[in-house]
Amino acid sequence: MEVSQRISAVCRKTDYLLSKIDKYKMTERVPGSGRLRTASTSDNVTAVEKLVQEDNCRHTVQFVRQQETSIHHSSIHRKIRKDLALKCNTKKQAQGLTDANKKARLVHAW
């Protein structure tokens, strides 16, 4: 980094800090100015738990039901995994073998 770039970076940081002091009369974060953490309430955890019990933990819970609860689908997934300690499994259908396939497997296995 050149000297002029370093000086301009320092000036930008200084200007930002001075504007913050002028506006809020302090340099620390203003209390309550951050993003609200509304999705981590116990009411939301119980709402997600109800959805899981109704739908047997299918993946449709996360996407279809987010409009009903007004909780983002990633928050629903996080609550299922961490708060409720559940894992969403999808059933996979076993491969259907015909008699010819079974005989071919036996022949190739030996």
MITOR-306186 format. One record per residue: residue in three letters; x, y, z of N, C-alpha, C, O in turn. Coordinates in nm, 3 decimals. Layout:
 vexnu      nu      nv      nw     cau     cav     caw      cu      cv      cw      ou      ov      ow
   ALA       X       Y       Z       X       Y       Z       X       Y       Z       X       Y       Z
...
***
This chain:
 vexnu      nu      nv      nw     cau     cav     caw      cu      cv      cw      ou      ov      ow
   MET   0.084  -0.118   0.000   0.000   0.000   0.000   0.088   0.124   0.000   0.185   0.134   0.075
   GLU   0.054   0.216  -0.083   0.131   0.340  -0.088   0.095   0.430   0.029  -0.005   0.410   0.098
   VAL   0.179   0.528   0.049   0.159   0.622   0.159   0.029   0.700   0.139  -0.045   0.723   0.235
   SER   0.002   0.741   0.016  -0.119   0.820  -0.009  -0.245   0.738   0.018  -0.345   0.792   0.066
   GLN  -0.241   0.608  -0.015  -0.357   0.523   0.012  -0.378   0.506   0.162  -0.491   0.507   0.210
   ARG  -0.269   0.490   0.235  -0.280   0.477   0.380  -0.336   0.602   0.443  -0.419   0.596   0.534
   ILE  -0.290   0.717   0.394  -0.338   0.844   0.449  -0.487   0.861   0.419  -0.562   0.905   0.505
   SER  -0.530   0.825   0.298  -0.672   0.841   0.265  -0.757   0.744   0.347  -0.869   0.779   0.386
   ALA  -0.706   0.623   0.374  -0.780   0.529   0.458  -0.793   0.582   0.600  -0.900   0.571   0.661
   VAL  -0.687   0.639   0.653  -0.690   0.697   0.787  -0.786   0.815   0.792  -0.859   0.832   0.890
   CYS  -0.787   0.896   0.686  -0.877   1.011   0.681  -1.023   0.965   0.678  -1.109   1.026   0.743
   ARG  -1.052   0.860   0.602  -1.190   0.809   0.597  -1.235   0.759   0.734  -1.346   0.787   0.778
   LYS  -1.146   0.685   0.801  -1.180   0.633   0.933  -1.197   0.747   1.033  -1.286   0.743   1.118
   THR  -1.112   0.848   1.023  -1.122   0.962   1.113  -1.251   1.039   1.087  -1.318   1.080   1.182
   ASP  -1.285   1.060   0.960  -1.409   1.129   0.926  -1.531   1.053   0.978  -1.626   1.113   1.028
   TYR  -1.527   0.920   0.965  -1.637   0.838   1.013  -1.651   0.852   1.165  -1.761   0.870   1.216
   LEU  -1.540   0.844   1.234  -1.542   0.855   1.380  -1.591   0.992   1.425  -1.669   1.003   1.519
   LEU  -1.544   1.097   1.358  -1.587   1.233   1.395  -1.736   1.254   1.367  -1.804   1.321   1.445
   SER  -1.785   1.198   1.256  -1.928   1.212   1.227  -2.012   1.137   1.330  -2.121   1.181   1.367
   LYS  -1.960   1.024   1.376  -2.030   0.948   1.479  -2.034   1.024   1.611  -2.135   1.024   1.681
   ILE  -1.925   1.088   1.645  -1.920   1.168   1.767  -2.015   1.287   1.757  -2.084   1.319   1.853
   ASP  -2.018   1.353   1.640  -2.109   1.466   1.621  -2.255   1.423   1.632  -2.338   1.493   1.691
   LYS  -2.286   1.309   1.574  -2.425   1.266   1.569  -2.474   1.213   1.704  -2.583   1.250   1.749
   TYR  -2.396   1.125   1.768  -2.442   1.057   1.889  -2.375   1.103   2.018  -2.412   1.060   2.127
   LYS  -2.277   1.189   2.006  -2.201   1.240   2.121  -2.125   1.128   2.193  -2.092   1.141   2.312
   MET  -2.096   1.020   2.121  -2.015   0.911   2.176  -1.961   0.827   2.061  -2.007   0.838   1.947
   THR  -1.863   0.742   2.092  -1.803   0.659   1.988  -1.853   0.516   1.993  -1.834   0.441   1.897
   GLU  -1.917   0.475   2.103  -1.965   0.338   2.114  -2.095   0.321   2.037  -2.155   0.416   1.988
   ARG  -2.136   0.196   2.028  -2.260   0.165   1.961  -2.377   0.218   2.043  -2.377   0.209   2.166
   VAL  -2.474   0.274   1.976  -2.593   0.328   2.042  -2.678   0.211   2.089  -2.706   0.120   2.011
   PRO  -2.720   0.210   2.215  -2.802   0.099   2.265  -2.931   0.086   2.184  -3.001   0.184   2.160
   GLY  -2.961  -0.038   2.144  -3.083  -0.064   2.068  -3.073  -0.033   1.921  -3.174  -0.038   1.850
   SER  -2.953  -0.002   1.871  -2.941   0.033   1.730  -2.914  -0.087   1.642  -2.914  -0.075   1.520
   GLY  -2.890  -0.203   1.702  -2.860  -0.323   1.624  -2.985  -0.389   1.572  -3.097  -0.343   1.593
   ARG  -2.964  -0.498   1.504  -3.075  -0.574   1.448  -3.148  -0.648   1.559  -3.085  -0.705   1.648
   LEU  -3.280  -0.648   1.554  -3.359  -0.717   1.654  -3.351  -0.867   1.633  -3.357  -0.915   1.520
   ARG  -3.336  -0.942   1.741  -3.329  -1.086   1.736  -3.465  -1.143   1.777  -3.482  -1.187   1.890
   THR  -3.559  -1.141   1.686  -3.694  -1.183   1.720  -3.717  -1.331   1.698  -3.810  -1.388   1.755
   ALA  -3.636  -1.394   1.617  -3.662  -1.533   1.581  -3.618  -1.631   1.689  -3.645  -1.751   1.676
   SER  -3.552  -1.585   1.793  -3.501  -1.678   1.894  -3.586  -1.677   2.021  -3.534  -1.707   2.129
   THR  -3.712  -1.643   2.012  -3.798  -1.643   2.129  -3.854  -1.782   2.153  -3.857  -1.866   2.063
   SER  -3.898  -1.806   2.274  -3.952  -1.938   2.307  -4.085  -1.962   2.235  -4.121  -2.077   2.208
   ASP  -4.158  -1.855   2.204  -4.283  -1.871   2.128  -4.255  -1.927   1.989  -4.330  -2.012   1.940
   ASN  -4.148  -1.879   1.926  -4.114  -1.927   1.793  -4.066  -2.072   1.798  -4.094  -2.149   1.706
   VAL  -3.996  -2.108   1.903  -3.951  -2.247   1.916  -4.071  -2.340   1.930  -4.074  -2.447   1.870
   THR  -4.171  -2.300   2.009  -4.290  -2.383   2.024  -4.371  -2.388   1.895  -4.431  -2.491   1.863
   ALA  -4.373  -2.279   1.819  -4.443  -2.279   1.690  -4.377  -2.376   1.594  -4.445  -2.449   1.522
   VAL  -4.244  -2.376   1.591  -4.171  -2.468   1.503  -4.192  -2.612   1.550  -4.203  -2.703   1.468
   GLU  -4.196  -2.632   1.680  -4.217  -2.766   1.733  -4.355  -2.820   1.692  -4.369  -2.938   1.659
   LYS  -4.456  -2.734   1.694  -4.590  -2.775   1.649  -4.587  -2.814   1.502  -4.648  -2.914   1.462
   LEU  -4.517  -2.734   1.420  -4.509  -2.765   1.277  -4.441  -2.900   1.254  -4.483  -2.977   1.168
   VAL  -4.338  -2.926   1.330  -4.266  -3.052   1.314  -4.354  -3.168   1.352  -4.354  -3.271   1.284
   GLN  -4.430  -3.155   1.459  -4.518  -3.264   1.502  -4.630  -3.288   1.401  -4.671  -3.402   1.381
   GLU  -4.678  -3.182   1.339  -4.785  -3.197   1.239  -4.734  -3.264   1.112  -4.803  -3.349   1.055
   ASP  -4.615  -3.227   1.067  -4.566  -3.273   0.937  -4.458  -3.380   0.947  -4.397  -3.414   0.845
   ASN  -4.434  -3.434   1.065  -4.335  -3.540   1.085  -4.197  -3.502   1.031  -4.127  -3.586   0.976
   CYS  -4.159  -3.377   1.047  -4.026  -3.326   1.016  -3.990  -3.342   0.868  -3.877  -3.376   0.834
   ARG  -4.086  -3.316   0.782  -4.055  -3.316   0.639  -3.994  -3.183   0.601  -4.010  -3.085   0.674
   HIS  -3.926  -3.179   0.492  -3.860  -3.056   0.449  -3.961  -2.948   0.409  -3.925  -2.831   0.400
   THR  -4.085  -2.987   0.384  -4.186  -2.887   0.349  -4.214  -2.794   0.465  -4.266  -2.684   0.445
   VAL  -4.182  -2.838   0.586  -4.202  -2.753   0.704  -4.127  -2.623   0.688  -4.179  -2.516   0.718
   GLN  -4.005  -2.633   0.641  -3.917  -2.516   0.638  -3.961  -2.414   0.534  -3.953  -2.294   0.560
   PHE  -4.008  -2.458   0.420  -4.035  -2.365   0.312  -4.181  -2.325   0.301  -4.212  -2.206   0.285
   VAL  -4.271  -2.421   0.310  -4.413  -2.391   0.292  -4.469  -2.316   0.411  -4.549  -2.224   0.395
   ARG  -4.428  -2.355   0.531  -4.487  -2.299   0.651  -4.423  -2.170   0.699  -4.466  -2.115   0.801
   GLN  -4.323  -2.119   0.629  -4.261  -1.996   0.676  -4.355  -1.876   0.665  -4.339  -1.779   0.739
   GLN  -4.452  -1.881   0.575  -4.547  -1.772   0.565  -4.643  -1.772   0.685  -4.685  -1.666   0.731
   GLU  -4.677  -1.890   0.734  -4.769  -1.899   0.847  -4.708  -1.844   0.975  -4.775  -1.777   1.053
   THR  -4.580  -1.872   0.996  -4.517  -1.834   1.121  -4.441  -1.702   1.111  -4.402  -1.646   1.214
   SER  -4.420  -1.653   0.993  -4.339  -1.534   0.966  -4.196  -1.549   1.020  -4.134  -1.452   1.063
   ILE  -4.147  -1.672   1.017  -4.008  -1.702   1.055  -3.938  -1.747   0.928  -3.993  -1.825   0.850
   HIS  -3.819  -1.698   0.906  -3.743  -1.732   0.786  -3.711  -1.881   0.786  -3.692  -1.941   0.891
   HIS  -3.706  -1.941   0.665  -3.687  -2.086   0.657  -3.554  -2.131   0.715  -3.544  -2.242   0.766
   SER  -3.451  -2.047   0.708  -3.324  -2.087   0.768  -3.332  -2.085   0.920  -3.266  -2.165   0.987
   SER  -3.413  -1.995   0.976  -3.433  -1.994   1.121  -3.512  -2.116   1.166  -3.485  -2.174   1.271
   ILE  -3.611  -2.156   1.084  -3.687  -2.277   1.114  -3.593  -2.398   1.114  -3.600  -2.482   1.204
   HIS  -3.507  -2.405   1.014  -3.412  -2.517   1.006  -3.318  -2.517   1.126  -3.290  -2.622   1.183
   ARG  -3.269  -2.399   1.165  -3.178  -2.389   1.280  -3.248  -2.433   1.409  -3.187  -2.499   1.493
   LYS  -3.374  -2.397   1.425  -3.448  -2.436   1.544  -3.472  -2.587   1.547  -3.464  -2.649   1.653
   ILE  -3.501  -2.645   1.432  -3.520  -2.790   1.426  -3.391  -2.861   1.465  -3.393  -2.958   1.540
   ARG  -3.279  -2.812   1.413  -3.151  -2.880   1.437  -3.097  -2.854   1.578  -3.057  -2.948   1.647
   LYS  -3.094  -2.729   1.619  -3.025  -2.694   1.744  -3.117  -2.691   1.865  -3.085  -2.752   1.968
   ASP  -3.228  -2.623   1.856  -3.315  -2.609   1.973  -3.391  -2.738   2.003  -3.403  -2.778   2.119
   LEU  -3.442  -2.803   1.899  -3.520  -2.925   1.919  -3.435  -3.051   1.907  -3.482  -3.160   1.939
   ALA  -3.311  -3.039   1.861  -3.217  -3.151   1.845  -3.276  -3.262   1.759  -3.268  -3.380   1.794
   LEU  -3.337  -3.224   1.646  -3.394  -3.320   1.552  -3.318  -3.315   1.420  -3.248  -3.218   1.391
   LYS  -3.334  -3.419   1.343  -3.271  -3.424   1.212  -3.377  -3.459   1.110  -3.451  -3.557   1.129
   CYS  -3.387  -3.384   1.004  -3.486  -3.410   0.900  -3.432  -3.518   0.807  -3.331  -3.499   0.738
   ASN  -3.500  -3.629   0.806  -3.463  -3.739   0.716  -3.569  -3.753   0.610  -3.688  -3.734   0.636
   THR  -3.527  -3.788   0.493  -3.621  -3.817   0.386  -3.612  -3.966   0.357  -3.503  -4.023   0.352
   LYS  -3.725  -4.028   0.337  -3.727  -4.170   0.308  -3.688  -4.190   0.162  -3.732  -4.118   0.073
   LYS  -3.604  -4.290   0.142  -3.565  -4.325   0.006  -3.624  -4.462  -0.026  -3.617  -4.554   0.055
   GLN  -3.681  -4.472  -0.144  -3.743  -4.596  -0.184  -3.634  -4.694  -0.227  -3.540  -4.658  -0.298
   ALA  -3.649  -4.817  -0.182  -3.551  -4.919  -0.218  -3.561  -4.949  -0.368  -3.665  -4.932  -0.431
   GLN  -3.448  -4.992  -0.421  -3.444  -5.021  -0.563  -3.524  -5.147  -0.592  -3.501  -5.251  -0.530
   GLY  -3.616  -5.137  -0.685  -3.698  -5.253  -0.721  -3.625  -5.339  -0.822  -3.593  -5.293  -0.932
   LEU  -3.598  -5.464  -0.786  -3.527  -5.555  -0.874  -3.623  -5.658  -0.932  -3.709  -5.712  -0.862
   THR  -3.607  -5.682  -1.059  -3.684  -5.788  -1.122  -3.609  -5.920  -1.104  -3.496  -5.921  -1.056
   ASP  -3.672  -6.029  -1.141  -3.606  -6.160  -1.129  -3.481  -6.165  -1.217  -3.381  -6.225  -1.179
   ALA  -3.489  -6.104  -1.333  -3.372  -6.103  -1.424  -3.257  -6.024  -1.362  -3.141  -6.065  -1.373
   ASN  -3.288  -5.913  -1.296  -3.182  -5.835  -1.231  -3.120  -5.912  -1.115  -2.999  -5.906  -1.095
   LYS  -3.200  -5.984  -1.040  -3.149  -6.062  -0.928  -3.054  -6.172  -0.977  -2.949  -6.195  -0.917
   LYS  -3.092  -6.239  -1.087  -3.006  -6.344  -1.143  -2.875  -6.285  -1.196  -2.768  -6.344  -1.179
   ALA  -2.886  -6.168  -1.261  -2.765  -6.105  -1.314  -2.670  -6.065  -1.201  -2.549  -6.076  -1.217
   ARG  -2.724  -6.020  -1.090  -2.639  -5.984  -0.975  -2.568  -6.107  -0.920  -2.450  -6.102  -0.887
   LEU  -2.641  -6.216  -0.911  -2.579  -6.339  -0.861  -2.467  -6.388  -0.951  -2.364  -6.434  -0.904
   VAL  -2.489  -6.377  -1.082  -2.387  -6.421  -1.177  -2.263  -6.334  -1.167  -2.151  -6.386  -1.167
   HIS  -2.280  -6.202  -1.158  -2.165  -6.111  -1.155  -2.096  -6.108  -1.019  -1.980  -6.069  -1.009
   ALA  -2.167  -6.149  -0.914  -2.108  -6.146  -0.780  -2.004  -6.257  -0.762  -1.912  -6.242  -0.681
   TRP  -2.018  -6.369  -0.836  -1.924  -6.481  -0.822  -1.818  -6.468  -0.920  -1.729  -6.553  -0.926
***
